């Protein structure tokens, strides 16, 4: 559960894992601008009440499909 928009240590670790796994599967390197964009979107999703890892991954898939170019080319 989110307490006033703040993730606890366990939630933050989970979100980091989700982002790392997602970016690895998409071939997005550590400092790539697409990773930063996805990280911001992930936090927005989480802050908006989406806290299931599967739901977050599905939402990230939808977000990445909205890009007009391949994420790796950003």
C-alpha positions as CSV (number, residue, x, y, z in Angstrom):
1,X,0.0,0.0,0.0
2,X,1.2,3.5,-0.8
3,X,1.5,5.9,2.1
4,X,1.0,9.5,0.8
5,X,2.6,8.7,-2.5
6,X,5.8,7.2,-1.0
7,X,7.0,3.7,-1.8
8,X,8.5,1.8,1.1
9,X,11.9,0.0,0.7
10,X,10.3,-3.3,-0.4
11,X,8.0,-1.5,-3.0
12,X,11.0,0.5,-4.3
13,X,13.0,-2.7,-4.7
14,X,10.1,-4.4,-6.6
15,X,9.7,-1.4,-8.9
16,X,13.4,-1.3,-9.6
17,X,13.3,-5.1,-10.4
18,X,10.3,-4.6,-12.7
19,X,12.1,-1.7,-14.5
20,X,15.4,-3.6,-14.8
21,X,13.7,-6.8,-16.1
22,X,11.5,-4.8,-18.6
23,X,14.5,-2.8,-19.9
24,X,16.6,-6.0,-20.2
25,X,14.0,-7.7,-22.2
26,X,13.5,-4.7,-24.5
27,X,17.3,-4.3,-24.9
28,X,17.4,-0.8,-23.3
29,X,20.7,0.1,-21.7
30,X,21.1,1.5,-18.3
31,X,21.4,5.2,-19.0
32,X,19.3,5.2,-22.2
33,X,16.7,8.0,-22.3
34,X,13.9,5.4,-22.9
35,X,14.8,3.8,-19.6
36,X,14.3,7.2,-17.8
37,X,11.0,7.7,-19.6
38,X,9.8,4.3,-18.6
39,X,11.0,4.8,-15.0
40,X,8.9,8.0,-14.8
41,X,5.9,6.3,-16.2
42,X,6.3,3.3,-13.8
43,X,6.3,5.7,-10.8
44,X,3.3,7.5,-12.2
45,X,1.5,4.1,-12.6
46,X,2.4,3.1,-9.1
47,X,1.4,6.4,-7.6
48,X,-1.9,6.1,-9.4
49,X,-2.6,2.9,-7.7
50,X,-1.3,0.2,-10.1
51,X,0.8,-1.9,-7.8
52,X,0.7,-5.4,-9.3
53,X,3.9,-6.3,-11.2
54,X,1.9,-7.9,-14.0
55,X,-0.4,-4.9,-14.3
56,X,2.6,-2.5,-14.4
57,X,4.4,-4.6,-17.1
58,X,1.2,-4.6,-19.2
59,X,0.9,-0.9,-18.8
60,X,4.6,-0.4,-19.8
61,X,3.9,-2.6,-22.9
62,X,1.1,-0.2,-23.8
63,X,3.3,2.8,-23.2
64,X,6.2,1.4,-25.3
65,X,3.8,0.7,-28.2
66,X,2.8,4.3,-28.2
67,X,6.3,5.3,-29.3
68,X,6.6,6.0,-33.0
69,X,10.1,4.6,-33.0
70,X,11.7,1.5,-31.5
71,X,12.7,2.2,-27.8
72,X,16.3,1.2,-28.5
73,X,16.5,3.9,-31.1
74,X,15.5,6.7,-28.8
